[in-house]
Amino acid sequence: MIQTKKRSVSASENGTSVSGSDKPVKKVKKNVVSKPVDKPKAKTLKKDSVVKPSLSKPKGKFQKKTIAEKPGEKVEKKPFVANTPESKKEYWNGLKAKQKELRQQRRQNKSKELYELSVSAKKIYEKLKRKTAENKEELVQKLHELLGQQNAYAKIATSHDTARVIQCMIKNASEEIRDQIATSLMPTLVDLATSKYGHHCVSSLFKNGSKPLWARVVNAIIKDVLKLVNHTFSSAIVDTAYNEYATNEQRSFMRQPFYSELFKLDKDRTVQTMKDCWKSNTYMKTNVVSTVKAHLLQAANKKLTDNSLLHALLAEFLEEAGSTERSEVIELYLPLLASISSTRDGTGAAIYCFLHSVVKDRRAALKAMKPYIEKLSIHEHGHRLIMCILNCYDDTVTLGKQVINPIMEQIETIVGSGEWGRKVVGWMFSPEDKDLLHPSQIELLNGYLEHSKKDKEIRRKEVLAAAKDSFCTKLESNPTFWLRGGHTALLTSAILKNLQGEELARLHRALAKVVCDPDWKVHENEINLDGSILSLEADKKPKENVKPATAGTERKIKKIKKSPFEEEKAASREKQLAANPLINGTEHAGLHIALKKMIKQDQEKRQLAGEDVSQFGLAIVEELTVEQTSTWITQNRTSFLLLLVFENSTEEVQQMLRKKLVPLKQELKAQKHTGAKLLAEKLKL
């Protein structure tokens, strides 16, 4: 602390004298202040002196004290003290260094030649893996000569670094070299398929191989299919082989070891299904059913049910097994409905499990399925399970929480992802609508009602009540989305059938603003939210045995991307975009059909509910301006829309439309297209 001179008391201060005070004034003693010995003496400042701030920071109580080293003096290291941050860090660094040395020594001691071989192979691989590499065939030939002479493929395929070398070779090799690599890997295929890094080499053979090579790999899998199905890494390989690369005969051979141990070594071409096992020998049925049940329970306990081979076995088992055995399997597979709904057979089995379970188990199954509702709704096969649940589950309160709410939160994503999502949403609001579903599918869904107790009309009204408020909010916030193309607009018109009152009026006004907007443009072909063209996807017939994504993964859709390395893809993208131009929404063929359906609903609803019903035609007439009306009469399709509004609306709306068209009488008569002529005749202008 810096001391300063004490201020003296002035005699004139406060108008009093010091001597006049009763208390005597104590004299201040100079230089009597006691100071600690360790602290330096404080300097007294003279008057008008300036205190310069110290540049050095004051040492705090807990700061480390630095020991000044004298020249030539050695500082002794601190002794090792356990359980301190410095000692732990020093210990772990030393341990890691020792482990690294031991790892290198083991590699060299195990096979010094193999270690040197892998090092030299990785040097060539660094050149081969580049996209801009030249003479890739020569590099592959060098690697093949290096690894093939010593039969080192199987030895190095299970290591994380050298396994990538083999994958890169398989990708860039010729068919002859690829077959030679596959021949050297075949004896250890089971070990590779169950290896953390080696199973990628087996997958690479499928991706880059030819049909004869696929057959060789599948035949090698068939020999040990029981072991491979129950392993984490190899289960995906068996699934891919069964789904995409195996022939029908090979698929039956893959199923036979699950029927009985008799088929492990010897295959029977006459055994195609589980029933064929006991056609000649009836006593085998009990043994076959119990064997299949054991394999299914083992897969369920390991949570390895995402396999199309197991789905086929499960579907066969549920048809042939007795009630006791069936109930045991259903109990285990109910929490796994989302994962088994990735194939056609699996979805059929999932529906069977759900329908033949008790109420308590159904509720638990829906709770486990809730995180995957969105992905199941847009899945090629999984959407069938969601529609079955919406049509058969009686507890609509639980249904609203576990199924309807997740769908409504992501309804635009579900509707914009393809036809399967639109089917699910359409069944919620307008079940049994033949504009959205084929009659055979409607009949199939109604067949599930025998497992339900509540009246279907009551259930459907409750489902509609749980979903309509959220839908109205979504449509009002983004009405353009619900008129983005013909497919989505047909769904919108189907939903509006079952709505009424103020909610319907709000939706009519929101949609009419879009229809009457002169700047409203849409693509000629509807485009999915992921970038794929919807109409092209709908034209493609889905393959029955090809498995799309599961509940935890997304369906693979070919996206249109511009690659800087491939000019052909960029050119094809430009061609597709040129073939899908933007056009006026009112002139779109699919939207025209949907808008006509919405306008015709006005008369149908008046016949059912009376005159006091919201009309889509009234909303359009109110939104149309004089300029927009003059533009509409020059186009054929919009003239037909005005004609339909006049035919299906009340007299009040007809008078409003007539007032807007009378000033345009001469322009309307001058038009030569059919719509304008019929409109003029109808209005008697």
C-alpha positions in Angstrom: 0.0 0.0 0.0 1.3 3.4 -1.0 1.3 5.9 1.8 0.6 9.6 1.2 0.8 12.6 3.5 -2.2 13.0 5.8 -4.4 15.9 5.1 -4.4 18.6 7.9 -7.6 20.0 9.3 -8.2 23.6 8.2 -9.0 26.2 10.9 -11.5 27.9 8.6 -13.3 24.6 7.7 -16.9 24.6 8.8 -16.3 28.0 10.5 -14.8 26.4 13.7 -11.5 26.5 15.3 -9.4 23.5 16.2 -8.4 25.0 19.5 -12.1 25.6 20.3 -13.0 21.9 20.3 -13.4 20.1 23.5 -11.4 17.0 22.4 -7.7 17.3 22.1 -6.2 16.6 18.7 -3.8 13.7 18.6 -0.5 14.3 17.1 0.5 12.1 14.2 3.7 10.3 14.7 6.0 10.0 11.7 7.5 6.8 10.5 6.0 4.8 13.4 3.9 2.4 11.2 4.9 -1.2 11.8 5.4 -3.3 8.6 5.9 -7.0 8.1 9.4 -8.1 7.6 8.8 -10.0 4.3 7.1 -7.1 2.6 9.2 -4.3 1.0 9.0 -0.9 2.4 6.5 1.4 0.8 7.8 4.6 -0.7 6.3 7.9 0.2 5.4 10.2 -2.6 6.0 13.8 -2.7 3.4 16.3 -3.8 2.6 16.5 -7.5 4.3 13.2 -8.1 2.8 10.8 -10.7 2.4 7.1 -9.8 3.6 4.9 -12.7 1.8 1.6 -13.1 3.9 -1.5 -12.7 4.2 -3.7 -15.8 4.9 -6.9 -13.8 1.8 -8.7 -12.6 1.5 -9.2 -8.8 2.0 -12.7 -7.8 -1.2 -14.3 -6.5 -1.5 -16.6 -3.6 -1.9 -19.8 -5.7 0.5 -19.0 -8.5 3.5 -21.2 -9.2 6.8 -19.9 -8.0 9.5 -19.8 -10.6 12.9 -20.8 -9.6 15.6 -18.8 -11.2 18.4 -20.9 -12.6 21.9 -19.8 -12.1 24.4 -20.3 -14.9 26.0 -23.7 -14.8 23.6 -25.0 -12.1 21.5 -28.2 -13.0 17.9 -28.3 -11.9 16.9 -31.6 -10.4 13.7 -33.3 -11.8 10.8 -33.7 -9.5 10.3 -37.2 -8.1 7.4 -39.3 -9.6 4.3 -38.9 -7.5 1.3 -41.2 -8.2 -2.3 -40.0 -8.9 -1.4 -36.6 -10.2 -2.2 -35.2 -13.7 1.5 -35.1 -14.7 2.2 -38.6 -13.5 -0.9 -40.0 -15.3 0.0 -38.3 -18.6 3.6 -39.5 -18.3 2.5 -43.0 -17.6 0.0 -43.2 -20.5 2.5 -41.8 -23.0 5.0 -44.3 -22.0 2.5 -47.1 -22.1 1.4 -46.2 -25.6 4.9 -46.0 -26.9 5.6 -49.5 -25.5 2.4 -50.9 -27.1 3.4 -49.4 -30.4 6.8 -51.0 -30.2 5.4 -54.3 -29.2 2.8 -54.2 -32.1 5.5 -53.6 -34.6 7.7 -56.3 -33.1 4.8 -58.8 -33.2 4.1 -58.1 -36.8 7.7 -58.5 -37.8 8.2 -61.7 -35.6 5.0 -63.2 -36.9 6.0 -63.0 -40.5 8.7 -60.6 -41.4 8.2 -61.3 -45.1 4.4 -60.6 -44.8 5.1 -57.4 -42.9 7.4 -56.1 -45.6 5.0 -57.3 -48.3 2.1 -55.3 -46.8 4.3 -52.2 -46.6 5.3 -52.4 -50.2 1.7 -53.1 -51.3 0.4 -50.0 -49.5 2.9 -47.8 -51.4 1.4 -49.0 -54.7 -2.1 -48.7 -53.3 -1.6 -45.0 -52.5 -1.1 -44.4 -56.2 -3.9 -46.7 -57.3 -6.6 -45.2 -55.2 -6.3 -41.7 -56.7 -9.0 -40.7 -59.1 -6.4 -39.0 -61.4 -4.1 -42.0 -61.4 -3.0 -43.3 -64.8 -2.2 -46.8 -65.9 -4.3 -48.4 -63.2 -4.2 -51.8 -64.9 -0.5 -51.8 -64.6 -0.6 -50.9 -60.9 -3.1 -53.7 -60.3 -0.9 -56.1 -62.2 2.1 -55.2 -60.0 0.0 -55.7 -56.8 -1.3 -59.0 -58.1 2.2 -60.2 -58.9 3.4 -59.1 -55.5 0.6 -60.6 -53.4 -0.4 -63.5 -55.7 2.9 -65.3 -55.8 3.0 -65.8 -52.0 -0.8 -66.5 -51.7 -1.0 -63.5 -49.3 -4.6 -62.4 -50.1 -6.3 -64.4 -47.4 -3.7 -63.5 -44.8 -3.9 -59.7 -45.2 -7.6 -59.4 -46.0 -8.6 -59.2 -42.3 -6.4 -56.2 -41.5 -7.8 -52.7 -41.6 -5.2 -51.2 -43.9 -4.4 -54.1 -46.2 -8.1 -55.0 -46.7 -8.6 -51.7 -48.5 -5.8 -52.7 -50.8 -7.7 -55.8 -51.9 -10.9 -53.9 -52.3 -9.2 -51.3 -54.5 -7.7 -54.1 -56.6 -11.1 -55.9 -57.0 -12.6 -52.6 -58.2 -10.0 -51.7 -60.8 -8.9 -55.2 -61.9 -9.8 -57.0 -65.1 -12.2 -60.0 -65.0 -9.3 -62.5 -65.2 -7.4 -61.0 -62.3 -10.6 -60.6 -60.3 -11.4 -64.3 -60.7 -7.9 -65.2 -59.5 -8.3 -63.0 -56.4 -11.7 -64.6 -55.7 -10.2 -68.1 -56.1 -7.5 -67.3 -53.4 -10.2 -65.9 -51.1 -12.8 -68.6 -51.4 -11.2 -71.1 -48.9 -11.4 -68.6 -46.1 -14.7 -66.9 -47.2 -16.4 -67.7 -43.8 -13.6 -66.1 -41.8 -13.6 -63.1 -44.1 -17.4 -62.6 -43.9 -17.3 -62.6 -40.1 -14.3 -60.3 -39.9 -14.6 -56.7 -39.0 -12.6 -55.6 -42.1 -12.6 -58.7 -44.2 -16.4 -58.7 -44.9 -15.9 -55.6 -47.1 -13.8 -57.7 -49.5 -16.7 -60.1 -49.9 -19.1 -57.2 -50.5 -16.7 -55.9 -53.1 -16.8 -59.2 -55.0 -20.6 -58.8 -55.3 -20.4 -55.2 -56.4 -17.7 -55.5 -59.1 -18.0 -59.2 -60.1 -19.8 -60.9 -63.0 -22.7 -63.4 -62.8 -20.4 -66.5 -62.7 -18.5 -64.9 -59.8 -21.7 -64.1 -58.0 -22.7 -67.8 -58.3 -19.4 -69.0 -56.9 -19.7 -66.6 -53.9 -23.3 -67.6 -53.2 -22.4 -71.3 -53.3 -19.7 -70.7 -50.8 -22.2 -68.9 -48.5 -24.7 -71.7 -48.8 -22.3 -74.2 -47.2 -22.1 -72.2 -43.9 -25.3 -70.1 -44.1 -26.4 -71.1 -40.6 -23.2 -69.6 -39.1 -23.2 -66.5 -41.3 -26.8 -65.5 -40.6 -26.2 -65.2 -36.9 -23.2 -63.0 -37.1 -23.3 -59.2 -37.1 -21.1 -58.6 -40.1 -21.9 -61.6 -42.3 -25.7 -61.3 -41.8 -25.8 -58.3 -44.1 -23.8 -60.2 -46.7 -26.3 -63.1 -46.6 -29.2 -60.7 -46.9 -27.6 -59.1 -50.0 -26.8 -62.4 -51.6 -30.3 -63.8 -51.0 -32.0 -60.6 -52.2 -30.0 -59.5 -55.2 -27.5 -62.1 -56.5 -28.9 -65.6 -55.8 -31.0 -67.5 -58.3 -34.4 -69.1 -57.3 -32.7 -72.5 -56.9 -29.9 -71.0 -54.7 -32.5 -69.3 -52.5 -34.2 -72.6 -51.9 -30.8 -74.1 -51.1 -30.2 -71.3 -48.6 -33.5 -72.0 -46.8 -33.1 -75.8 -46.6 -30.5 -75.9 -43.8 -33.0 -74.1 -41.6 -35.6 -76.8 -42.1 -33.5 -79.7 -41.0 -29.9 -80.8 -40.4 -30.4 -83.4 -43.2 -30.0 -80.5 -45.7 -26.7 -79.2 -44.4 -24.6 -81.2 -46.8 -27.1 -82.6 -49.3 -29.5 -80.4 -51.1 -32.9 -81.5 -52.5 -34.2 -79.7 -55.6 -37.7 -80.8 -54.9 -37.9 -79.0 -51.5 -39.0 -75.4 -52.3 -40.9 -74.6 -49.2 -41.4 -75.9 -45.6 -44.4 -78.0 -46.7 -42.3 -80.0 -49.1 -40.3 -81.4 -46.2 -43.1 -83.6 -45.0 -45.0 -84.3 -48.2 -43.6 -87.9 -48.3 -42.8 -88.2 -44.6 -45.5 -86.8 -42.4 -43.6 -87.5 -39.1 -41.0 -84.8 -40.1 -43.4 -81.9 -39.6 -42.8 -81.6 -35.8 -39.0 -81.8 -36.2 -39.0 -79.2 -39.0 -41.2 -76.7 -37.2 -39.2 -77.0 -34.0 -35.9 -76.5 -35.9 -37.1 -73.4 -37.7 -38.5 -72.0 -34.5 -35.1 -72.4 -32.8 -33.4 -70.5 -35.6 -36.0 -67.7 -35.5 -35.7 -67.3 -31.7 -31.9 -67.2 -31.9 -32.1 -64.4 -34.5 -34.6 -62.5 -32.4 -32.5 -62.7 -29.3 -29.5 -61.4 -31.2 -31.6 -58.6 -32.8 -30.4 -59.8 -36.3 -33.9 -59.9 -37.8 -33.2 -57.4 -40.6 -32.6 -60.2 -43.1 -34.8 -61.2 -46.0 -33.9 -64.9 -45.6 -35.3 -64.9 -42.1 -38.3 -63.0 -43.2 -39.2 -65.7 -45.7 -38.7 -68.4 -43.0 -40.8 -66.4 -40.5 -43.7 -66.1 -43.0 -43.7 -69.8 -43.7 -43.4 -70.7 -40.0 -46.4 -68.5 -39.0 -48.6 -70.3 -41.5 -47.6 -73.9 -40.6 -46.8 -73.8 -36.8 -49.2 -74.6 -34.0 -50.8 -72.0 -31.8 -48.4 -72.5 -28.9 -45.3 -72.3 -30.9 -46.6 -69.4 -33.0 -47.4 -67.4 -29.9 -43.9 -67.8 -28.5 -42.4 -66.5 -31.7 -44.9 -63.6 -32.0 -44.1 -62.5 -28.5 -40.5 -62.1 -29.4 -41.0 -60.4 -32.8 -43.6 -57.9 -31.7 -41.0 -55.3 -30.6 -39.2 -55.8 -33.9 -42.0 -55.1 -36.3 -40.2 -52.1 -37.8 -37.1 -54.1 -38.7 -38.9 -57.0 -40.3 -41.2 -54.7 -42.4 -38.4 -54.2 -45.0 -39.5 -56.9 -47.4 -42.7 -58.3 -48.8 -42.5 -61.5 -46.8 -41.4 -59.6 -43.7 -44.3 -57.1 -43.9 -46.8 -59.9 -44.3 -45.3 -61.6 -41.2 -45.4 -58.3 -39.2 -49.0 -57.8 -40.1 -49.8 -61.4 -39.0 -47.9 -60.9 -35.7 -49.8 -57.6 -35.0 -53.2 -59.0 -35.7 -52.7 -62.2 -33.7 -51.4 -60.5 -30.6 -53.3 -59.3 -27.4 -54.1 -55.7 -26.7 -51.3 -55.2 -24.2 -48.7 -56.5 -26.6 -50.1 -54.3 -29.4 -49.7 -51.2 -27.3 -46.1 -52.1 -26.6 -45.4 -52.8 -30.2 -46.7 -49.3 -31.3 -44.5 -47.7 -28.6 -41.5 -49.5 -30.0 -42.5 -48.6 -33.6 -43.0 -44.8 -33.0 -39.5 -43.6 -33.9 -39.8 -45.4 -37.3 -43.3 -44.3 -38.3 -42.1 -41.8 -40.9 -39.7 -44.2 -42.6 -42.2 -47.0 -42.6 -44.9 -44.7 -44.1 -42.7 -43.9 -47.2 -41.4 -47.5 -47.6 -42.4 -49.7 -50.4 -43.5 -52.5 -48.1 -43.7 -50.9 -44.6 -46.6 -48.6 -45.6 -48.8 -51.7 -45.7 -48.2 -52.3 -42.0 -49.1 -48.6 -41.1 -52.3 -48.8 -43.1 -53.3 -52.1 -41.4 -52.7 -50.5 -38.0 -54.8 -47.4 -39.0 -57.6 -49.7 -40.1 -57.7 -52.2 -37.3 -56.4 -50.8 -34.0 -59.3 -49.9 -31.7 -57.7 -47.7 -29.2 -57.7 -44.4 -31.2 -56.2 -42.4 -28.3 -53.1 -44.5 -28.3 -53.2 -44.6 -32.1 -53.2 -40.8 -32.2 -50.2 -40.5 -29.9 -48.0 -43.3 -31.4 -48.9 -43.2 -35.1 -51.1 -40.2 -36.2 -49.1 -37.5 -34.5 -45.7 -38.6 -35.9 -47.3 -38.7 -39.4 -48.8 -35.3 -39.1 -45.5 -33.7 -37.9 -43.8 -34.9 -41.1 -46.8 -35.0 -43.4 -45.2 -32.9 -46.1 -42.1 -35.1 -46.2 -44.3 -38.2 -46.3 -46.5 -36.9 -49.1 -43.6 -35.6 -51.1 -41.6 -38.8 -50.9 -43.7 -40.9 -53.3 -46.9 -42.8 -53.8 -46.6 -45.0 -50.7 -46.7 -42.0 -48.3 -49.7 -40.6 -50.2 -51.5 -43.9 -49.7 -51.0 -43.7 -45.9 -52.2 -40.1 -45.6 -55.1 -40.8 -48.0 -56.3 -43.7 -45.8 -56.3 -41.5 -42.7 -58.6 -38.9 -44.2 -60.5 -40.8 -47.0 -60.4 -44.6 -46.5 -61.6 -46.9 -49.3 -61.1 -44.1 -51.9 -60.6 -45.7 -55.3 -59.0 -42.6 -56.6 -56.0 -43.3 -54.3 -56.0 -47.1 -53.9 -56.6 -50.1 -56.1 -59.8 -52.1 -55.2 -57.8 -55.2 -54.5 -55.8 -53.4 -51.9 -58.9 -52.0 -50.3 -60.4 -55.5 -50.2 -57.2 -56.8 -48.5 -57.3 -54.1 -45.8 -61.0 -54.6 -45.1 -60.2 -58.3 -44.6 -58.1 -57.4 -41.5 -61.2 -56.0 -39.8 -62.2 -59.5 -38.5 -59.4 -58.9 -35.9 -61.1 -55.7 -34.7 -64.0 -55.2 -32.3 -65.0 -51.5 -32.8 -67.2 -50.4 -35.7 -65.1 -49.3 -38.6 -67.1 -46.1 -39.2 -66.7 -45.0 -35.6 -63.0 -45.7 -35.7 -62.5 -43.8 -38.9 -64.4 -40.7 -37.6 -62.1 -40.7 -34.5 -59.0 -41.0 -36.7 -60.2 -38.1 -38.8 -60.9 -36.0 -35.7 -57.4 -36.7 -34.4 -55.7 -35.6 -37.7 -57.8 -32.8 -39.2 -56.7 -29.9 -37.0 -53.1 -30.5 -37.7 -53.7 -30.9 -41.4 -55.6 -27.6 -41.6 -52.7 -25.8 -40.0 -50.2 -27.4 -42.4 -52.2 -26.6 -45.5 -52.9 -23.0 -44.5 -49.2 -22.4 -43.8 -48.1 -23.9 -47.2 -51.0 -24.2 -49.7 -48.7 -24.3 -52.7 -47.3 -27.6 -51.7 -50.7 -29.3 -51.8 -51.2 -28.1 -55.4 -47.6 -28.8 -56.6 -48.7 -31.5 -59.0 -51.4 -33.9 -60.2 -50.7 -36.7 -57.7 -50.6 -34.4 -54.6 -53.6 -32.4 -55.8 -55.7 -35.6 -56.2 -54.8 -36.4 -52.6 -55.9 -32.9 -51.5 -59.2 -33.3 -53.2 -59.8 -36.7 -51.6 -59.0 -35.2 -48.1 -61.5 -32.3 -48.7 -64.3 -34.8 -49.2 -64.7 -35.6 -45.5 -64.1 -32.0 -44.1 -66.8 -29.5 -43.5 -67.7 -26.3 -41.6 -65.3 -23.5 -41.0 -62.3 -25.7 -41.4 -63.3 -26.5 -45.0 -63.9 -22.8 -45.7 -60.4 -21.9 -44.5 -58.9 -24.5 -46.7 -60.9 -23.4 -49.7 -59.8 -19.8 -49.3 -56.1 -20.8 -49.0 -56.2 -23.0 -52.1 -58.2 -20.4 -54.1 -55.4 -17.8 -53.5 -52.9 -20.2 -55.1 -55.2 -21.1 -58.1 -55.9 -17.4 -58.9 -52.3 -16.3 -58.6 -51.1 -15.3 -62.1 -47.5 -16.2 -61.2 -48.4 -19.8 -60.1 -46.0 -22.2 -61.9 -45.5 -26.0 -61.4 -43.3 -28.6 -63.0 -44.8 -30.6 -65.8 -43.7 -33.8 -63.9 -43.9 -33.8 -60.1 -40.6 -33.8 -58.4 -40.0 -35.5 -55.0 -38.5 -33.6 -52.1 -35.2 -35.5 -52.6 -34.8 -34.4 -56.2 -36.1 -37.5 -58.1 -38.9 -37.1 -60.6 -42.1 -38.5 -59.2 -43.8 -39.5 -62.4 -40.8 -41.5 -63.5 -40.6 -43.4 -60.2 -44.3 -44.2 -60.3 -44.0 -45.7 -63.7 -41.3 -48.2 -62.5 -42.7 -51.5 -61.2 -41.2 -52.4 -57.9 -39.4 -55.7 -57.8 -40.9 -58.2 -55.3 -37.6 -59.6 -54.0 -35.5 -56.4 -54.0 -35.3 -55.1 -50.4 -35.4 -51.3 -49.9 -34.2 -49.6 -46.7 -35.2 -50.8 -43.3 -36.7 -48.8 -40.4 -33.2 -47.6 -39.3 -32.0 -46.7 -42.7 -33.4 -44.6 -45.6 -34.8 -45.9 -49.0 -32.1 -45.5 -51.7 -33.4 -43.2 -54.4 -31.4 -42.2 -57.4 -30.8 -38.5 -57.0 -29.8 -36.2 -59.8 -26.4 -34.8 -58.8 -23.9 -32.8 -60.7 -20.5 -34.4 -60.5 -17.4 -32.4 -61.3 -15.6 -35.6 -62.5 -18.4 -36.9 -64.8 -19.6 -34.6 -67.5 -22.1 -37.2 -68.8 -24.1 -37.0 -65.6 -24.3 -33.2 -65.8 -25.5 -33.5 -69.4 -28.2 -36.0 -68.5 -29.4 -33.7 -65.7 -29.8 -30.9 -68.1 -31.8 -33.1 -70.5 -34.1 -34.2 -67.7 -34.7 -30.7 -66.5 -35.3 -29.5 -70.0 -37.9 -32.3 -70.4 -39.6 -31.1 -67.2 -40.2 -27.4 -67.7 -42.2 -25.0 -65.5 -45.8 -24.4 -66.8 -48.8 -22.4 -65.6 -50.6 -24.3 -62.8 -54.0 -23.9 -64.3 -52.8 -25.4 -67.6 -51.4 -28.5 -66.0 -53.3 -31.6 -67.0 -53.2 -33.4 -63.6 -54.0 -30.3 -61.6 -56.9 -29.6 -64.0 -58.5 -33.0 -63.2 -58.0 -32.4 -59.4 -59.4 -28.9 -59.5 -62.5 -30.2 -61.4 -63.0 -32.8 -58.7 -62.8 -30.1 -55.9 -65.4 -27.9 -57.7 -67.8 -30.8 -58.3 -67.7 -31.5 -54.5 -69.7 -28.3 -53.9 -72.9 -29.7 -55.4 -72.4 -33.1 -53.7 -72.0 -31.6 -50.3 -75.0 -29.4 -50.7 -77.1 -32.4 -51.4 -75.9 -34.1 -48.3 -75.5 -31.2 -45.8 -77.8 -28.4 -47.2 -77.1 -25.0 -48.6 -75.0 -23.7 -45.8 -71.8 -25.4 -46.9 -68.4 -23.9 -47.9 -68.0 -23.8 -51.7 -64.7 -23.9 -53.5 -66.3 -22.2 -56.5 -67.3 -19.2 -54.3 -63.7 -18.9 -53.1 -62.4 -18.9 -56.6 -64.9 -16.2 -57.8 -64.0 -14.0 -54.9 -60.3 -14.2 -55.5 -60.5 -13.6 -59.3 -59.7 -10.1 -60.4 -60.8 -8.5 -63.7 -57.4 -8.9 -65.3 -57.1 -12.6 -64.2 -60.6 -13.3 -65.5 -59.8 -11.9 -68.9 -56.7 -14.1 -69.0 -58.7 -17.2 -68.0 -61.3 -16.9 -70.8 -58.4 -17.0 -73.4 -57.4 -20.5 -72.2 -59.4 -23.7 -72.8 -58.8 -25.4 -69.4 -59.5 -22.4 -67.3 -62.7 -21.7 -69.3 -63.9 -25.2 -68.4 -63.1 -24.4 -64.7 -65.3 -21.3 -64.9 -68.0 -23.4 -66.5 -67.9 -26.0 -63.8 -68.0 -23.3 -61.1 -71.2 -22.0 -62.7 -72.8 -25.4 -63.0 -72.0 -26.6 -59.4 -72.5 -23.4 -57.4 -75.6 -21.7 -55.9 -77.5 -18.9 -57.6 -75.7 -16.3 -55.6 -72.3 -17.5 -56.9 -73.6 -17.7 -60.4 -74.7 -14.1 -60.3 -71.3 -13.0 -59.0 -69.6 -14.9 -61.9 -72.0 -13.4 -64.4 -71.2 -9.9 -63.3 -67.5 -10.5 -63.8 -67.9 -12.0 -67.3 -70.5 -9.6 -68.8 -67.9 -6.8 -69.3 -65.8 -9.4 -71.2 -68.6 -10.5 -73.4 -67.0 -9.6 -76.7 -63.6 -11.1 -75.8 -65.3 -14.3 -74.7 -67.3 -14.7 -78.0 -64.1 -14.0 -80.0 -62.4 -17.1 -78.5 -62.3 -20.2 -80.7 -61.6 -22.9 -78.2 -64.3 -25.2 -76.9 -64.3 -24.1 -73.3 -65.1 -20.5 -74.2 -67.9 -21.5 -76.5 -69.6 -23.7 -73.9 -69.2 -21.0 -71.3 -70.8 -18.3 -73.5 -73.7 -20.7 -74.2 -74.2 -21.5 -70.6 -74.2 -17.9 -69.5 -76.4 -17.0 -72.6 -74.2 -14.1 -73.5 
